[in-house]
Amino acid sequence: MSGTFLIRKPQLLQGVYAMGFNRPSKIQENALPMMLAEPPQNLIAQSQSGTGKTAAFVLAMLSRVEPAEKYPQCLCLSPTYELALQTGKVIEQMGKFHPELKLAYAVRGNKLERGQKISEHIVIGTPGTVLDWCAKLKFIDPKKIKVFVLDEADVMIATQGHQDQSIRIQRMLPRNCQMLLFSATFEDSVWKFAQKVVPDPNIIKLKREEETLDTIKQYYVLCNNRDEKFQALCNLYGAITIAQAMIFCHTRKTASWLAAELSKEGHQVALLSGEMMVEQRAAVIERFREGKEKVLVTTNVCARGIDVEQVSVVINFDLPVDKDGNPDNETYLHRIGRTGRFGKRGLAVNMVDSKHSMNILNRIQEHFNKKIERLDTDDLDEIEKIAN
């Protein structure tokens, strides 16, 4: 990474190498020269998680921080608590040879004394809390922020208030603040939002579909009903827990039922669902990350941005559909992209239990122009084959 970009701080370079980055990914190659340029440049970039964008914008933030100045200089907005923590982990790893560098989380439940100013250099948080810290509680002086990052903008604008809060935060920042915005997709609503938040941007658009789908083998299993889907899952169970697996359900109710049924069969599973408290969710993800449970059952809501490198299998217990019952191709790619990350091989298995879901599967297949093969889960040889 060093040859191509000017990383001015040797401790940062040490951090980059310690993380095992030897050569930049596509997004890093395209974005870093702009992000690290003098004078700083603004950027709107399309990039999924798993492409190295977090490391790229973290490097940009760390490059601009003056540790001697003890006040917030970089601000990163994430749509969820989990994502904020994950970005924080990357900052800690990359900045570990910079011990004087301090980080604060502006998230619900992180209570500070009224009237105090915070001395941390980087603040990561969710829009509502960050807005409170800037405007109402005045913990942060927004006029001193040098870098503003808005991550996963497409998820951000799906939440009613986040969009307005993000724009209000952006308006408090100085004119010369560097603005960086990332989004996995750019439909019109995301574009409009991005252009409100980032003046005079450089624009980078990268397609990850080709990269993702090349490393993931996709199958489907035909079943007649929910119980048969469960049976098929049990047949697969031994093959999928060699590493770790994520199972996606359409509703919380199905996810809870499935986790309970798997537990009854004596399997170790973790359940992640929207009504859990933030701390509970973080604890579940941590356990899964450490491999205490090999299988995570979850709904869409919680799945964005969970990066667990050991995940080698994704199972769609229910196929992803939007509110009108049409195939949600974006979510499909996002789900199966939890595996096969960073160039590793992965496996995706789709459970199909009706004409309707077969139709959904066919449309997903057409959209990505990639064949999804049938798998017979009663045939042990076939299961053996995919497991290897």
C-alpha positions in Angstrom: 0.0 0.0 0.0 2.9 2.3 0.7 4.3 2.9 -2.7 1.1 4.4 -4.2 -0.1 6.7 -1.5 1.6 9.3 0.7 1.0 8.0 4.2 2.8 10.7 6.2 2.8 9.0 9.5 5.2 6.0 10.0 3.1 4.7 12.9 0.1 4.5 10.6 2.0 2.6 8.0 3.0 0.1 10.7 -0.7 -0.2 11.6 -1.7 -0.8 8.0 0.9 -3.6 7.6 0.0 -5.1 10.9 -3.5 -5.6 9.7 -2.2 -7.7 6.8 -2.9 -5.2 4.0 -0.2 -5.7 1.5 -1.9 -4.4 -1.6 -4.8 -2.1 -1.9 -8.3 -3.3 -2.9 -10.0 -1.6 -5.9 -11.8 0.9 -3.8 -8.6 1.7 -1.9 -6.7 2.1 -5.1 -9.3 4.5 -6.5 -10.2 6.4 -3.3 -7.1 6.8 -1.2 -5.2 9.1 -3.5 -8.2 11.5 -3.4 -8.8 11.1 0.3 -5.1 11.6 1.3 -4.5 14.5 -1.2 -3.6 18.0 -0.1 -5.7 20.0 -0.1 -8.3 17.4 1.0 -10.9 16.4 -1.6 -14.5 15.3 -1.1 -15.7 11.9 -2.2 -18.9 10.0 -2.9 -18.1 6.3 -3.4 -20.1 3.2 -4.2 -18.7 0.2 -2.4 -20.1 -2.8 -0.5 -18.8 -3.9 2.9 -16.0 -6.4 2.5 -14.2 -4.3 -0.2 -11.9 -2.5 2.3 -13.7 0.9 2.3 -13.7 1.0 6.1 -9.9 0.7 6.2 -9.7 3.4 3.5 -11.7 6.1 5.3 -10.2 5.2 8.6 -6.7 5.8 7.1 -8.0 9.1 5.8 -9.3 10.1 9.3 -6.1 9.0 11.1 -3.9 10.9 8.6 -5.6 14.1 9.5 -5.7 13.8 13.3 -3.3 15.9 15.3 -3.0 13.9 18.6 -1.6 16.9 20.5 -4.9 18.8 19.9 -7.3 17.2 22.4 -10.7 17.7 20.9 -12.8 15.9 18.2 -11.3 16.3 14.7 -13.0 13.5 12.8 -16.6 12.5 12.9 -18.0 9.2 11.4 -21.7 8.5 11.2 -22.9 4.9 11.0 -26.6 3.8 10.6 -26.4 1.3 13.5 -24.7 0.7 16.8 -23.2 -2.5 15.6 -21.6 -0.8 12.6 -20.2 2.0 14.7 -18.5 -0.6 17.0 -17.1 -2.4 13.9 -15.6 0.8 12.5 -14.2 1.5 16.0 -12.4 -1.8 15.9 -10.7 -1.0 12.6 -9.6 2.4 14.0 -8.1 0.7 17.1 -6.3 -1.9 14.9 -4.9 0.7 12.5 -4.1 3.2 15.2 -2.5 0.8 17.6 1.0 2.2 17.1 -0.5 5.6 17.9 -1.3 5.0 21.6 -2.1 8.7 22.2 -5.0 8.5 19.8 -8.4 8.4 21.5 -11.8 7.4 20.3 -15.4 8.1 21.6 -18.7 6.4 20.7 -21.7 8.7 20.4 -24.3 6.0 20.7 -27.5 5.6 22.7 -26.8 4.8 26.3 -23.3 6.4 26.4 -24.1 9.0 29.0 -21.7 11.9 29.6 -21.9 14.7 32.2 -23.7 17.7 30.8 -21.5 20.7 29.9 -18.3 18.8 29.6 -16.3 18.9 26.4 -14.8 15.7 25.1 -11.1 15.3 24.4 -11.2 12.3 22.1 -9.9 12.9 18.6 -12.3 10.7 16.7 -16.0 10.3 17.4 -18.1 7.5 15.8 -21.8 7.3 16.3 -25.3 7.2 15.1 -26.9 10.4 13.8 -29.3 11.1 16.6 -26.8 10.9 19.4 -24.1 12.7 17.3 -26.5 15.6 16.6 -27.3 15.8 20.4 -23.6 15.9 21.2 -23.0 18.7 18.6 -26.1 20.8 19.1 -27.9 20.2 22.4 -25.2 19.0 24.8 -22.3 20.8 23.0 -19.8 18.0 23.8 -18.3 18.5 20.4 -17.4 21.7 18.6 -18.5 20.9 15.0 -16.5 23.9 13.7 -13.2 22.0 14.5 -14.1 18.9 12.6 -11.6 18.2 9.7 -13.0 14.9 8.3 -16.7 13.9 8.2 -17.5 10.3 7.1 -21.0 9.1 6.3 -21.0 5.3 6.0 -23.7 3.0 4.4 -25.7 6.0 3.2 -28.3 3.7 1.7 -29.1 2.2 5.0 -29.0 5.6 6.7 -31.7 7.0 4.6 -34.0 4.0 5.1 -34.5 5.4 8.7 -36.8 8.4 8.7 -34.9 10.6 11.1 -31.4 9.7 10.1 -31.5 11.6 6.8 -32.5 14.9 8.4 -30.2 14.5 11.4 -27.2 13.8 9.0 -27.9 16.9 7.0 -28.3 19.0 10.1 -24.9 17.7 11.4 -23.3 18.4 8.0 -24.5 22.0 8.0 -22.7 22.8 11.3 -19.3 21.7 9.9 -16.7 24.2 8.5 -16.5 24.8 4.7 -13.1 23.2 4.5 -14.1 20.0 6.3 -13.4 16.9 4.1 -16.7 15.0 3.4 -16.6 11.3 2.5 -19.8 9.4 1.8 -20.1 5.6 1.1 -23.1 3.7 -0.1 -23.6 0.1 -1.5 -26.2 1.3 -3.9 -27.2 4.6 -5.6 -30.8 4.8 -6.4 -32.2 8.3 -6.9 -33.0 8.9 -3.2 -29.5 8.0 -2.2 -28.0 10.3 -4.9 -30.1 13.3 -3.8 -29.1 12.7 -0.2 -25.4 12.3 -1.1 -25.4 15.5 -3.1 -26.9 17.4 -0.2 -24.2 16.1 2.1 -21.1 16.3 -0.1 -20.3 19.5 -2.0 -18.1 19.3 -5.1 -17.5 15.6 -4.9 -15.2 13.2 -6.7 -17.3 10.2 -7.6 -16.3 6.5 -7.7 -18.6 3.8 -8.7 -17.6 0.2 -8.3 -19.7 -2.9 -9.0 -19.0 -5.7 -6.6 -21.5 -8.2 -8.0 -19.1 -9.9 -10.3 -16.4 -10.1 -7.6 -18.8 -11.5 -5.0 -20.6 -14.1 -7.1 -17.5 -15.6 -8.6 -16.3 -16.9 -5.3 -19.7 -18.1 -4.0 -21.3 -21.4 -5.0 -25.1 -21.1 -5.0 -27.6 -23.9 -4.5 -31.3 -24.3 -3.9 -33.2 -27.0 -2.0 -36.8 -27.9 -2.9 -39.2 -28.4 0.1 -42.9 -28.6 0.5 -43.3 -26.6 3.7 -41.6 -25.1 6.7 -41.0 -28.4 8.4 -39.3 -29.9 5.4 -37.1 -26.8 5.2 -36.2 -27.4 8.8 -35.5 -31.1 8.0 -33.3 -30.1 5.1 -31.4 -27.7 7.3 -30.8 -30.5 9.9 -29.4 -32.7 7.2 -27.1 -30.0 6.1 -26.1 -29.1 9.7 -23.0 -31.2 10.0 -21.7 -30.0 6.7 -22.2 -26.3 7.4 -20.8 -26.1 10.8 -17.2 -26.9 9.7 -16.6 -23.2 9.8 -19.5 -20.9 10.6 -22.9 -20.3 9.1 -25.5 -17.5 9.0 -29.2 -18.4 8.5 -31.5 -15.6 7.3 -35.3 -15.5 8.0 -37.9 -13.1 6.8 -39.5 -12.3 10.1 -38.5 -12.2 13.8 -41.1 -14.8 14.5 -39.6 -17.4 12.1 -36.1 -16.6 13.4 -37.2 -17.2 17.0 -39.0 -20.4 16.0 -36.0 -21.7 14.0 -33.5 -20.9 16.7 -35.7 -22.7 19.3 -36.2 -25.8 17.1 -32.4 -26.1 16.4 -31.7 -25.8 20.1 -34.2 -28.6 20.8 -32.2 -30.7 18.4 -29.1 -30.0 20.5 -27.5 -27.5 18.2 -25.6 -24.5 19.5 -27.2 -21.5 17.8 -27.2 -17.7 18.4 -30.2 -15.6 17.6 -30.0 -11.9 16.5 -33.2 -10.0 16.1 -34.5 -6.4 16.0 -36.3 -6.2 19.3 -33.1 -7.1 21.3 -31.4 -4.3 23.3 -28.3 -2.9 21.6 -26.0 -4.4 24.3 -27.6 -7.8 23.8 -27.0 -7.6 20.1 -23.4 -6.7 20.5 -22.9 -9.6 22.9 -24.4 -12.1 20.5 -22.2 -10.9 17.6 -19.1 -11.0 19.8 -19.9 -14.6 20.8 -20.4 -15.6 17.2 -17.2 -13.8 16.2 -15.3 -15.7 18.8 -16.8 -19.0 17.5 -18.7 -19.8 20.7 -21.7 -20.5 18.5 -21.2 -21.8 15.0 -24.5 -20.7 13.6 -26.2 -17.4 13.7 -30.0 -17.1 13.0 -31.0 -13.6 12.0 -33.4 -11.3 10.2 -32.3 -8.8 7.6 -32.4 -5.9 9.9 -29.4 -7.0 11.9 -27.3 -8.4 9.1 -25.9 -5.3 7.5 -22.2 -5.0 8.0 -21.6 -8.0 10.2 -18.2 -9.2 9.0 -17.1 -12.5 10.5 -14.3 -13.9 8.4 -15.0 -17.5 9.4 -18.5 -17.5 7.8 -18.4 -19.9 4.9 -22.1 -20.7 4.5 -25.1 -18.5 4.2 -28.6 -20.2 4.2 -31.7 -18.3 3.1 -34.3 -20.1 5.1 -36.6 -17.5 3.5 -35.7 -15.8 0.2 -35.4 -12.0 0.5 -38.4 -10.1 -0.9 -39.4 -6.5 -0.7 -42.6 -5.2 0.8 -44.5 -5.9 -2.4 -43.3 -9.5 -2.5 -40.8 -9.0 -5.3 -37.3 -10.4 -5.2 -35.0 -8.1 -3.3 -31.8 -8.6 -5.3 -29.8 -6.1 -3.3 -30.5 -7.9 0.0 -29.8 -11.3 -1.7 -26.4 -10.1 -2.7 -25.8 -8.5 0.7 -26.8 -11.7 2.5 -24.8 -14.1 0.4 -21.9 -11.6 0.5 -21.5 -12.4 4.2 -19.5 -15.4 2.9 -16.8 -15.6 0.3 -15.4 -12.4 1.8 -12.0 -11.0 1.0 -11.6 -13.4 -1.9 -12.3 -16.6 0.0 -14.7 -19.3 -1.3 -18.2 -19.5 0.1 -21.5 -21.3 -0.2 -25.1 -20.1 -0.3 -28.1 -22.4 0.0 -31.6 -21.2 -0.7 -34.7 -22.9 0.7 -37.6 -23.0 -1.8 -41.0 -24.1 -0.5 -43.6 -23.0 -3.1 -44.2 -22.1 -6.7 -44.0 -18.5 -5.6 -40.6 -18.8 -4.0 -39.3 -20.8 -7.0 -40.4 -17.9 -9.1 -38.5 -15.5 -6.8 -35.4 -17.7 -7.1 -35.7 -17.8 -10.9 -35.9 -14.0 -11.0 -32.8 -13.6 -8.8 -31.0 -16.0 -11.1 -31.9 -14.0 -14.1 -31.0 -10.7 -12.4 -27.4 -11.9 -11.6 -27.2 -14.0 -14.7 -25.7 -16.8 -12.6 -27.0 -20.3 -12.3 -28.2 -21.6 -9.0 -28.0 -25.4 -8.9 -30.4 -27.8 -7.2 -29.2 -29.7 -4.2 -30.7 -32.9 -2.8 -30.3 -32.7 1.0 -31.3 -36.4 1.4 -28.3 -37.4 -0.6 -25.3 -37.6 1.8 -22.8 -37.8 -1.1 -24.1 -34.5 -2.4 -23.8 -32.9 1.0 -20.3 -34.3 1.4 -19.4 -32.8 -2.0 -20.6 -29.2 -1.2 -19.0 -29.4 2.3 -15.7 -29.9 0.7 
